[in-house]
């Protein structure tokens, strides 16, 4: 099995987070896009359990039938870890789990895997409050790739979906990406959210977001191109976001009297999808492509987002005068660090960046590059992405 091979060659650091959460929560929900490795992670965790585990895939009629009398099934298997994949496909299971957990409260008893945030979180919030912890799992992270001996440049080019990343042939990689996007738009959105979608329109929106990586979200502009209303464009974006495929980076507007840009910036989360849509299949093409700067920015933002400490939120900051910070790290509504993302390994620092630092009052400020040395410029550290993730992110 390819997923078992992936597990052997790339260690996912989320197993430690999952183990920690299972120490205090009866149920853990692992949320993330399809094909990101949720099932593999859950089964690896299951193999560590002394009493074994049971895996149920609710896309399988056979497995779904086993839960016809779910309470009886869970009672028979009360000593085992129960993994329920695509749990949002059976929303009635959440109220059953509540009574089962309350009758035999044992931590780390259930793993619920889901590819759709709104349905799963809503059902859990209503039924399992105080009984569940959440773990968002994305594609492979920079540090997981580096720790396993792989080149981060290949990670940036091909993205972090495990099966796609490990494909060496560029044309086979492109075929995987094409099938992934086609399956999502023609089948998965309908299955995950229970609605009939215009598959052509949502596929086009996904492509447009990849073409315009890191731009401000303007629903009217996208709606005009799609031939739909602005509310429909917003709805389609929410489906992409709810499936963990795109990321909305909100503007930070607190603690300042300046006139601010308030609309969010939007990013396709996986750099491989960005490159496939833009017909970029090798590093030479990427280096000469107009999207390279936006691609690098989106890649860095996703790596920081996936690796940031608990309780740290991410924003961008832009004044009406044009001064901007690519990322502001915030805790309890207080800015902690300003980050500028540069493609050059010999970056210059703009006056606008200094102005933003003065506005926000941050004492930890960084310029992140692909592979520069680490050195200070006044109150700013210039460093590579690898060094920032290893050294500085944990100190914020």
GIVENQUI-V78048 format. One record per backbone hydrogen bond with DSSP energy under -1.0 kcal/mol. NH is the residue of the N-H (numbers start at 1). CO is the residue of the C=O. Records with the same first field share a line. If there is no record, write none. Layout:
NH: CO + CO
This chain:
5: 1
6: 2
7: 3
8: 4
9: 5
10: 6
15: 12
18: 14
19: 15
20: 16
21: 17
22: 18
24: 21
25: 21
27: 131
28: 110
29: 133
30: 112
31: 135
32: 114
36: 33
41: 37
42: 38
43: 39
44: 40
45: 41
46: 42
47: 43
49: 46
52: 49
54: 81
56: 83
58: 85
60: 57
64: 60
65: 61
67: 64
68: 65
73: 69
74: 70
75: 71
76: 72
77: 73
78: 75
80: 77
81: 52
82: 109
83: 54
84: 111
85: 56
87: 113
89: 86
90: 87
93: 90
94: 91
96: 92
97: 93
98: 94
99: 95
100: 96
101: 97
102: 98
103: 99
104: 100
108: 25
109: 26
110: 26
111: 82
112: 28
113: 84
114: 30
117: 242
120: 116
121: 117
122: 118
123: 119
124: 120
125: 121
126: 122
127: 123
128: 124
131: 128
133: 27
135: 29
137: 31
140: 160
145: 141
146: 142
147: 143
149: 146
150: 145
155: 151
156: 152
157: 153
158: 154
159: 155
165: 161
166: 162
167: 164
173: 169
174: 170
175: 171
176: 172
177: 173
178: 174
179: 175
180: 176
181: 177
182: 178
183: 179
184: 180
185: 181
186: 182
187: 183
188: 183
189: 184
191: 187
192: 188
193: 189
194: 190
199: 197
202: 198
203: 199
204: 200
205: 201
206: 202
207: 203
208: 204
209: 205
210: 206
211: 207
212: 208
214: 266
215: 212
217: 264
222: 218
223: 219
224: 220
225: 221
226: 222
227: 223
228: 223
233: 229
234: 230
235: 231
236: 232
237: 233
238: 234
239: 235
240: 236
241: 237
242: 238
243: 239
244: 241
245: 240
247: 267
249: 265
252: 316
261: 318
265: 249
266: 215
267: 247
269: 245
274: 270
275: 271
276: 272
277: 273
278: 274
279: 276
280: 275
286: 282
287: 283
288: 284
289: 286
292: 289
295: 291
296: 292
297: 293
298: 294
299: 295
300: 296
301: 297
302: 298
303: 299
304: 300
305: 301
306: 302
307: 303
308: 304
312: 309
313: 330
315: 328
316: 250
317: 325
319: 323
320: 259
322: 319
325: 317
327: 339
328: 315
329: 337
330: 313
331: 334
334: 331
336: 329
337: 329
338: 364
339: 327
340: 366
342: 368
354: 350
355: 351
356: 352
357: 353
358: 354
359: 355
360: 356
361: 357
366: 338
367: 381
368: 340
369: 383
375: 382
377: 380
380: 377
381: 365
382: 375
383: 367
385: 369
388: 384
389: 385
390: 386
391: 387
393: 388
395: 392
396: 393
